[in-house]
Amino acid sequence: MSRGGEMVYIPDDSDFSSFRDQCESLEGWHCRYNKAGVTVWSQGQEESCTVQKIKTRISCKDVPAETLYDVLHDTRYRKKWDSNMIETYDIGRLTVNADVGYYSWKCPSPLKNRDFVTLRSWLPLGNDYMIINYSVKHPKYPPRKDFVRAVSLQTGYLIKANGDGACILYYLTQVDPRGSLPKWVVNRVSQFVAPKAMKKIYKAGLKYPEWKRKHDPGYKPWVYPEQNTLPSVSLAELSVQHADSLENIDETGLTEDHLSTSDHEA
C-alpha cells in the first residue's frame, strides 16, 4: 500500500476509496468458496500464490455496522473470540484515526507462528466503516526469534450497513507470510480458515453488546479520540517493512498430513 515503496504515510481518502472498490468489485476475482452466507474470492497467479489476494464477504443479520466496527477495534474483546491470536496490543497513535499495533497468531503446526507490526487507519462514513493496515518497521519492535515476521501489503475491513440492524462485512488481505508455503496451505485458507474466521467475527458481533455492558461500556477511543492515552508515534520513527529484508523460510515440504487433529478443529 505504501506509495513508491519507501515512504510510510497515513492513508487518505483515495486509499480508502480504492480499498472499497476492491472489496465491491468482482472483476479479476475468482470465487473459491460460497456457502452458508460466506463467499471467498482469490486474485493472483496460482503459481505465485504466496502473496495472493484473498477477499471474503459475510452477511451479518442482527448485527448493526457500528457494533461490528467496535468489535474489530476492541483489543480487549478480541481475546474472547480470536482463538488464533497469541497477542495483540496498540503501540502508539499517529493521528485521531491512525495508530501502530502488534499482532501475533498461531499457524497450524508444523508451520511456524507469524507476527506483524502494522500501521492501521480507520474511516467512519455515516453507516459504513473501513479499517485498513499495512506493515511497517518500528525500532523498538524488531522481528522476534520465536516468530516469523510476516508482511501485510494491504489488509482491511469494509463494513456496510444492510437494512435495519444488519450489515455486510468484507475482509480483504494481501499478505506475504515470509516462507515458501505449500499450496495446500493457501487452499486451506480460502476453503476453511477464511470462512470460519468470518463466522467467528459474526458471532462475536452478536455477543459484543452484552459483553461491553459489563466491561467499561463508555470506553471507545476509536470513536472518542479524547479517550486515547497511547503515546504519540512520529511517522519519522517508522519505515516500510520490505518482505525481502526478512527471514524467508521454506515450508513447502510440509504436507497436510502433518497437521494435528486439534489444528483441523482450530
BALOBA-1460 file (C-alpha; in Angstrom, 3 decimals):
// residues 266
<rec num="1" residu="m" x="0.000" y="0.000" z="0.000"/>
<rec num="2" residu="s" x="2.922" y="2.329" z="0.605"/>
<rec num="3" residu="r" x="3.455" y="4.842" z="-2.182"/>
<rec num="4" residu="g" x="6.657" y="4.401" z="-4.066"/>
<rec num="5" residu="g" x="7.520" y="1.565" z="-1.755"/>
<rec num="6" residu="e" x="9.715" y="3.679" z="0.552"/>
<rec num="7" residu="m" x="7.692" y="6.276" z="2.419"/>
<rec num="8" residu="v" x="5.473" y="5.481" z="5.373"/>
<rec num="9" residu="y" x="2.306" y="7.543" z="5.154"/>
<rec num="10" residu="i" x="-1.170" y="7.694" z="6.639"/>
<rec num="11" residu="p" x="-3.817" y="6.537" z="4.132"/>
<rec num="12" residu="d" x="-6.022" y="9.274" z="2.711"/>
<rec num="13" residu="d" x="-9.489" y="9.332" z="1.117"/>
<rec num="14" residu="s" x="-8.161" y="7.987" z="-2.187"/>
<rec num="15" residu="d" x="-6.660" y="4.946" z="-0.435"/>
<rec num="16" residu="f" x="-9.922" y="4.194" z="1.329"/>
<rec num="17" residu="s" x="-11.848" y="4.678" z="-1.908"/>
<rec num="18" residu="s" x="-9.529" y="2.274" z="-3.722"/>
<rec num="19" residu="f" x="-9.884" y="-0.287" z="-0.936"/>
<rec num="20" residu="r" x="-13.668" y="-0.035" z="-1.072"/>
<rec num="21" residu="d" x="-13.637" y="-0.527" z="-4.856"/>
<rec num="22" residu="q" x="-11.537" y="-3.679" z="-4.462"/>
<rec num="23" residu="c" x="-13.974" y="-5.051" z="-1.896"/>
<rec num="24" residu="e" x="-17.050" y="-4.403" z="-4.017"/>
<rec num="25" residu="s" x="-15.659" y="-5.268" z="-7.467"/>
<rec num="26" residu="l" x="-15.854" y="-8.788" z="-8.898"/>
<rec num="27" residu="e" x="-13.569" y="-8.123" z="-11.868"/>
<rec num="28" residu="g" x="-10.435" y="-10.256" z="-11.760"/>
<rec num="29" residu="w" x="-11.600" y="-12.210" z="-8.703"/>
<rec num="30" residu="h" x="-12.138" y="-15.983" z="-8.731"/>
<rec num="31" residu="c" x="-14.767" y="-17.446" z="-6.417"/>
<rec num="32" residu="r" x="-13.192" y="-20.172" z="-4.248"/>
<rec num="33" residu="y" x="-15.973" y="-20.777" z="-1.742"/>
<rec num="34" residu="n" x="-19.667" y="-19.876" z="-1.486"/>
<rec num="35" residu="k" x="-21.673" y="-21.487" z="1.275"/>
<rec num="36" residu="a" x="-23.970" y="-20.539" z="4.158"/>
<rec num="37" residu="g" x="-23.783" y="-16.794" z="3.537"/>
<rec num="38" residu="v" x="-19.970" y="-16.673" z="3.243"/>
<rec num="39" residu="t" x="-18.145" y="-16.091" z="-0.057"/>
<rec num="40" residu="v" x="-14.381" y="-16.252" z="-0.602"/>
<rec num="41" residu="w" x="-12.560" y="-14.965" z="-3.693"/>
<rec num="42" residu="s" x="-8.899" y="-15.030" z="-4.632"/>
<rec num="43" residu="q" x="-6.882" y="-12.954" z="-7.065"/>
<rec num="44" residu="g" x="-3.428" y="-13.632" z="-8.434"/>
<rec num="45" residu="q" x="-1.442" y="-16.261" z="-10.235"/>
<rec num="46" residu="e" x="-1.779" y="-19.739" z="-8.793"/>
<rec num="47" residu="e" x="1.960" y="-20.313" z="-9.048"/>
<rec num="48" residu="s" x="2.808" y="-17.136" z="-7.158"/>
<rec num="49" residu="c" x="0.147" y="-17.856" z="-4.589"/>
<rec num="50" residu="t" x="2.334" y="-16.835" z="-1.661"/>
<rec num="51" residu="v" x="1.162" y="-13.236" z="-1.971"/>
<rec num="52" residu="q" x="-2.255" y="-13.959" z="-3.404"/>
<rec num="53" residu="k" x="-5.057" y="-11.570" z="-2.504"/>
<rec num="54" residu="i" x="-7.972" y="-13.141" z="-0.678"/>
<rec num="55" residu="k" x="-11.337" y="-11.462" z="-0.161"/>
<rec num="56" residu="t" x="-14.224" y="-12.713" z="1.956"/>
<rec num="57" residu="r" x="-17.781" y="-11.491" z="2.451"/>
<rec num="58" residu="i" x="-20.424" y="-12.403" z="5.017"/>
<rec num="59" residu="s" x="-23.943" y="-11.141" z="5.672"/>
<rec num="60" residu="c" x="-24.462" y="-10.415" z="9.368"/>
<rec num="61" residu="k" x="-28.108" y="-10.400" z="10.434"/>
<rec num="62" residu="d" x="-28.947" y="-8.765" z="13.756"/>
<rec num="63" residu="v" x="-25.539" y="-7.049" z="13.964"/>
<rec num="64" residu="p" x="-25.505" y="-3.301" z="13.187"/>
<rec num="65" residu="a" x="-22.486" y="-1.972" z="11.267"/>
<rec num="66" residu="e" x="-21.369" y="0.194" z="14.195"/>
<rec num="67" residu="t" x="-21.321" y="-2.860" z="16.506"/>
<rec num="68" residu="l" x="-19.073" y="-4.822" z="14.169"/>
<rec num="69" residu="y" x="-16.831" y="-1.758" z="13.850"/>
<rec num="70" residu="d" x="-16.464" y="-1.724" z="17.658"/>
<rec num="71" residu="v" x="-15.729" y="-5.469" z="17.709"/>
<rec num="72" residu="l" x="-12.871" y="-5.098" z="15.215"/>
<rec num="73" residu="h" x="-11.341" y="-2.221" z="17.203"/>
<rec num="74" residu="d" x="-11.727" y="-3.572" z="20.731"/>
<rec num="75" residu="t" x="-8.458" y="-5.372" z="21.551"/>
<rec num="76" residu="r" x="-9.736" y="-6.433" z="24.986"/>
<rec num="77" residu="y" x="-12.698" y="-8.199" z="23.412"/>
<rec num="78" residu="r" x="-10.569" y="-9.791" z="20.713"/>
<rec num="79" residu="k" x="-9.094" y="-12.143" z="23.276"/>
<rec num="80" residu="k" x="-12.627" y="-13.539" z="23.715"/>
<rec num="81" residu="w" x="-13.262" y="-14.552" z="20.115"/>
<rec num="82" residu="d" x="-9.982" y="-14.767" z="18.182"/>
<rec num="83" residu="s" x="-8.682" y="-18.202" z="19.193"/>
<rec num="84" residu="n" x="-5.787" y="-17.958" z="16.691"/>
<rec num="85" residu="m" x="-4.419" y="-14.803" z="18.289"/>
<rec num="86" residu="i" x="-1.400" y="-15.154" z="20.557"/>
<rec num="87" residu="e" x="-1.020" y="-11.487" z="21.481"/>
<rec num="88" residu="t" x="-2.173" y="-8.077" z="20.297"/>
<rec num="89" residu="y" x="-1.601" y="-4.569" z="21.588"/>
<rec num="90" residu="d" x="-1.502" y="-0.963" z="20.418"/>
<rec num="91" residu="i" x="1.993" y="0.547" z="20.284"/>
<rec num="92" residu="g" x="1.162" y="4.217" z="19.775"/>
<rec num="93" residu="r" x="-1.053" y="6.715" z="17.985"/>
<rec num="94" residu="l" x="-0.218" y="8.724" z="14.901"/>
<rec num="95" residu="t" x="-3.435" y="10.749" z="14.478"/>
<rec num="96" residu="v" x="-7.016" y="10.586" z="15.739"/>
<rec num="97" residu="n" x="-7.705" y="7.831" z="13.191"/>
<rec num="98" residu="a" x="-4.349" y="6.061" z="12.799"/>
<rec num="99" residu="d" x="-2.128" y="4.030" z="15.081"/>
<rec num="100" residu="v" x="0.634" y="1.414" z="15.121"/>
<rec num="101" residu="g" x="-0.003" y="-2.016" z="16.576"/>
<rec num="102" residu="y" x="1.339" y="-5.531" z="17.081"/>
<rec num="103" residu="y" x="-0.428" y="-8.823" z="16.365"/>
<rec num="104" residu="s" x="0.785" y="-12.428" z="16.506"/>
<rec num="105" residu="w" x="-1.123" y="-15.554" z="15.618"/>
<rec num="106" residu="k" x="-0.877" y="-19.313" z="15.763"/>
<rec num="107" residu="c" x="-0.258" y="-21.115" z="12.498"/>
<rec num="108" residu="p" x="-1.281" y="-24.751" z="12.180"/>
<rec num="109" residu="s" x="1.562" y="-26.981" z="13.344"/>
<rec num="110" residu="p" x="4.155" y="-27.671" z="11.967"/>
<rec num="111" residu="l" x="4.179" y="-24.195" z="10.353"/>
<rec num="112" residu="k" x="5.916" y="-21.504" z="12.400"/>
<rec num="113" residu="n" x="3.816" y="-18.852" z="14.116"/>
<rec num="114" residu="r" x="3.715" y="-15.400" z="12.482"/>
<rec num="115" residu="d" x="3.551" y="-11.830" z="13.718"/>
<rec num="116" residu="f" x="3.046" y="-8.312" z="12.320"/>
<rec num="117" residu="v" x="3.716" y="-4.689" z="13.159"/>
<rec num="118" residu="t" x="1.243" y="-2.574" z="11.197"/>
<rec num="119" residu="l" x="0.115" y="0.979" z="10.622"/>
<rec num="120" residu="r" x="-3.667" y="0.931" z="10.908"/>
<rec num="121" residu="s" x="-6.086" y="3.626" z="9.849"/>
<rec num="122" residu="w" x="-9.867" y="3.820" z="10.015"/>
<rec num="123" residu="l" x="-12.660" y="5.844" z="8.455"/>
<rec num="124" residu="p" x="-16.313" y="6.007" z="9.534"/>
<rec num="125" residu="l" x="-18.575" y="7.031" z="6.644"/>
<rec num="126" residu="g" x="-22.040" y="7.522" z="8.071"/>
<rec num="127" residu="n" x="-23.466" y="3.989" z="8.135"/>
<rec num="128" residu="d" x="-20.364" y="2.372" z="6.619"/>
<rec num="129" residu="y" x="-16.906" y="1.868" z="8.102"/>
<rec num="130" residu="m" x="-13.432" y="0.930" z="6.891"/>
<rec num="131" residu="i" x="-10.295" y="-0.210" z="8.717"/>
<rec num="132" residu="i" x="-7.090" y="-0.800" z="6.715"/>
<rec num="133" residu="n" x="-3.474" y="-1.590" z="7.554"/>
<rec num="134" residu="y" x="-0.052" y="-2.310" z="6.097"/>
<rec num="135" residu="s" x="3.246" y="-3.458" z="7.632"/>
<rec num="136" residu="v" x="5.812" y="-1.033" z="8.990"/>
<rec num="137" residu="k" x="9.072" y="-1.275" z="10.924"/>
<rec num="138" residu="h" x="9.298" y="0.226" z="14.412"/>
<rec num="139" residu="p" x="12.790" y="0.367" z="16.003"/>
<rec num="140" residu="k" x="11.503" y="-0.880" z="19.374"/>
<rec num="141" residu="y" x="9.643" y="-3.858" z="17.908"/>
<rec num="142" residu="p" x="12.076" y="-5.769" z="15.679"/>
<rec num="143" residu="p" x="11.445" y="-9.348" z="14.449"/>
<rec num="144" residu="r" x="11.494" y="-11.918" z="17.257"/>
<rec num="145" residu="k" x="13.242" y="-15.264" z="17.258"/>
<rec num="146" residu="d" x="10.096" y="-17.150" z="18.234"/>
<rec num="147" residu="f" x="8.035" y="-15.800" z="15.294"/>
<rec num="148" residu="v" x="8.347" y="-15.341" z="11.562"/>
<rec num="149" residu="r" x="7.684" y="-11.656" z="10.829"/>
<rec num="150" residu="a" x="5.062" y="-11.596" z="8.083"/>
<rec num="151" residu="v" x="4.236" y="-8.614" z="5.873"/>
<rec num="152" residu="s" x="0.784" y="-7.152" z="5.300"/>
<rec num="153" residu="l" x="0.929" y="-5.472" z="1.898"/>
<rec num="154" residu="q" x="-2.698" y="-4.477" z="2.378"/>
<rec num="155" residu="t" x="-5.320" y="-5.803" z="4.763"/>
<rec num="156" residu="g" x="-8.632" y="-4.381" z="5.850"/>
<rec num="157" residu="y" x="-12.337" y="-4.497" z="6.540"/>
<rec num="158" residu="l" x="-15.294" y="-2.798" z="4.889"/>
<rec num="159" residu="i" x="-18.489" y="-2.854" z="6.976"/>
<rec num="160" residu="k" x="-21.629" y="-1.822" z="5.107"/>
<rec num="161" residu="a" x="-24.971" y="-1.211" z="6.770"/>
<rec num="162" residu="n" x="-27.580" y="-3.518" z="5.254"/>
<rec num="163" residu="g" x="-31.047" y="-2.553" z="6.315"/>
<rec num="164" residu="d" x="-32.258" y="-2.221" z="9.874"/>
<rec num="165" residu="g" x="-29.781" y="-3.648" z="12.388"/>
<rec num="166" residu="a" x="-27.809" y="-5.730" z="9.879"/>
<rec num="167" residu="c" x="-24.597" y="-5.346" z="7.904"/>
<rec num="168" residu="i" x="-22.310" y="-6.886" z="5.316"/>
<rec num="169" residu="l" x="-18.669" y="-7.442" z="6.216"/>
<rec num="170" residu="y" x="-15.852" y="-7.635" z="3.656"/>
<rec num="171" residu="y" x="-12.340" y="-8.694" z="4.614"/>
<rec num="172" residu="l" x="-9.574" y="-8.264" z="2.047"/>
<rec num="173" residu="t" x="-5.973" y="-9.267" z="2.624"/>
<rec num="174" residu="q" x="-2.741" y="-9.484" z="0.705"/>
<rec num="175" residu="v" x="-0.031" y="-10.842" z="2.980"/>
<rec num="176" residu="d" x="3.466" y="-12.121" z="2.355"/>
<rec num="177" residu="p" x="3.821" y="-14.801" z="5.046"/>
<rec num="178" residu="r" x="7.620" y="-14.934" z="4.537"/>
<rec num="179" residu="g" x="8.012" y="-18.521" z="3.615"/>
<rec num="180" residu="s" x="7.507" y="-20.693" z="0.579"/>
<rec num="181" residu="l" x="4.254" y="-22.186" z="1.714"/>
<rec num="182" residu="p" x="2.878" y="-25.417" z="0.273"/>
<rec num="183" residu="k" x="-0.126" y="-24.959" z="-1.996"/>
<rec num="184" residu="w" x="-2.427" y="-26.850" z="0.372"/>
<rec num="185" residu="v" x="-1.966" y="-24.070" z="2.935"/>
<rec num="186" residu="v" x="-3.296" y="-21.450" z="0.511"/>
<rec num="187" residu="n" x="-6.176" y="-23.714" z="-0.475"/>
<rec num="188" residu="r" x="-6.946" y="-24.387" z="3.164"/>
<rec num="189" residu="v" x="-7.036" y="-20.656" z="3.925"/>
<rec num="190" residu="s" x="-9.651" y="-19.998" z="1.238"/>
<rec num="191" residu="q" x="-11.701" y="-23.164" z="1.802"/>
<rec num="192" residu="f" x="-11.606" y="-23.487" z="5.572"/>
<rec num="193" residu="v" x="-9.761" y="-20.827" z="7.566"/>
<rec num="194" residu="a" x="-11.262" y="-17.694" z="5.962"/>
<rec num="195" residu="p" x="-14.930" y="-18.795" z="6.132"/>
<rec num="196" residu="k" x="-14.518" y="-19.933" z="9.740"/>
<rec num="197" residu="a" x="-12.834" y="-16.649" z="10.703"/>
<rec num="198" residu="m" x="-15.704" y="-14.639" z="9.202"/>
<rec num="199" residu="k" x="-18.274" y="-16.686" z="11.117"/>
<rec num="200" residu="k" x="-16.293" y="-16.074" z="14.322"/>
<rec num="201" residu="i" x="-16.439" y="-12.308" z="13.761"/>
<rec num="202" residu="y" x="-20.189" y="-12.518" z="13.098"/>
<rec num="203" residu="k" x="-20.774" y="-14.474" z="16.338"/>
<rec num="204" residu="a" x="-18.521" y="-12.012" z="18.184"/>
<rec num="205" residu="g" x="-20.748" y="-9.199" z="16.914"/>
<rec num="206" residu="l" x="-23.869" y="-10.898" z="18.278"/>
<rec num="207" residu="k" x="-22.315" y="-11.256" z="21.746"/>
<rec num="208" residu="y" x="-20.486" y="-7.925" z="21.946"/>
<rec num="209" residu="p" x="-23.249" y="-5.607" z="23.269"/>
<rec num="210" residu="e" x="-23.794" y="-7.811" z="26.340"/>
<rec num="211" residu="w" x="-20.027" y="-8.148" z="26.963"/>
<rec num="212" residu="k" x="-19.408" y="-4.426" z="26.531"/>
<rec num="213" residu="r" x="-22.117" y="-3.511" z="29.031"/>
<rec num="214" residu="k" x="-20.019" y="-5.248" z="31.703"/>
<rec num="215" residu="h" x="-16.608" y="-4.036" z="30.521"/>
<rec num="216" residu="d" x="-16.146" y="-0.253" z="30.567"/>
<rec num="217" residu="p" x="-19.162" y="0.445" z="28.304"/>
<rec num="218" residu="g" x="-18.292" y="4.104" z="27.703"/>
<rec num="219" residu="y" x="-14.692" y="3.439" z="26.692"/>
<rec num="220" residu="k" x="-14.303" y="3.536" z="22.891"/>
<rec num="221" residu="p" x="-11.180" y="5.525" z="21.957"/>
<rec num="222" residu="w" x="-11.702" y="4.634" z="18.283"/>
<rec num="223" residu="v" x="-14.951" y="6.630" z="18.479"/>
<rec num="224" residu="y" x="-13.929" y="9.172" z="21.142"/>
<rec num="225" residu="p" x="-10.283" y="10.163" z="20.416"/>
<rec num="226" residu="e" x="-10.053" y="12.152" z="23.654"/>
<rec num="227" residu="q" x="-10.058" y="8.788" z="25.491"/>
<rec num="228" residu="n" x="-6.897" y="7.666" z="23.704"/>
<rec num="229" residu="t" x="-3.991" y="7.535" z="26.166"/>
<rec num="230" residu="l" x="-1.462" y="5.845" z="23.843"/>
<rec num="231" residu="p" x="1.927" y="7.536" z="23.466"/>
<rec num="232" residu="s" x="2.367" y="9.514" z="20.269"/>
<rec num="233" residu="v" x="4.406" y="7.948" z="17.478"/>
<rec num="234" residu="s" x="6.036" y="10.033" z="14.773"/>
<rec num="235" residu="l" x="5.983" y="8.890" z="11.155"/>
<rec num="236" residu="a" x="9.720" y="9.601" z="11.146"/>
<rec num="237" residu="e" x="10.218" y="6.722" z="13.599"/>
<rec num="238" residu="l" x="8.690" y="4.266" z="11.139"/>
<rec num="239" residu="s" x="9.860" y="2.773" z="7.880"/>
<rec num="240" residu="v" x="8.247" y="0.464" z="5.341"/>
<rec num="241" residu="q" x="8.626" y="-3.217" z="6.142"/>
<rec num="242" residu="h" x="10.015" y="-4.797" z="2.985"/>
<rec num="243" residu="a" x="9.497" y="-8.524" z="2.733"/>
<rec num="244" residu="d" x="12.908" y="-9.149" z="1.166"/>
<rec num="245" residu="s" x="14.684" y="-7.868" z="4.289"/>
<rec num="246" residu="l" x="13.132" y="-10.573" z="6.447"/>
<rec num="247" residu="e" x="13.904" y="-14.228" z="7.026"/>
<rec num="248" residu="n" x="12.450" y="-16.388" z="4.275"/>
<rec num="249" residu="i" x="11.818" y="-19.961" z="5.351"/>
<rec num="250" residu="d" x="10.924" y="-22.869" z="3.120"/>
<rec num="251" residu="e" x="7.927" y="-24.815" z="4.363"/>
<rec num="252" residu="t" x="6.917" y="-26.296" z="1.010"/>
<rec num="253" residu="g" x="7.945" y="-29.782" z="2.123"/>
<rec num="254" residu="l" x="5.325" y="-29.867" z="4.857"/>
<rec num="255" residu="t" x="2.236" y="-31.867" z="3.995"/>
<rec num="256" residu="e" x="-1.292" y="-31.581" z="5.268"/>
<rec num="257" residu="d" x="-0.768" y="-34.946" z="6.959"/>
<rec num="258" residu="h" x="1.470" y="-33.142" z="9.455"/>
<rec num="259" residu="l" x="-1.471" y="-31.239" z="10.875"/>
<rec num="260" residu="s" x="-2.602" y="-32.432" z="14.265"/>
<rec num="261" residu="t" x="-6.276" y="-33.118" z="14.924"/>
<rec num="262" residu="s" x="-6.503" y="-30.013" z="17.069"/>
<rec num="263" residu="d" x="-5.317" y="-27.870" z="14.173"/>
<rec num="264" residu="h" x="-8.149" y="-29.145" z="11.996"/>
<rec num="265" residu="e" x="-10.527" y="-28.052" z="14.713"/>
<rec num="266" residu="a" x="-8.874" y="-24.651" z="15.261"/>
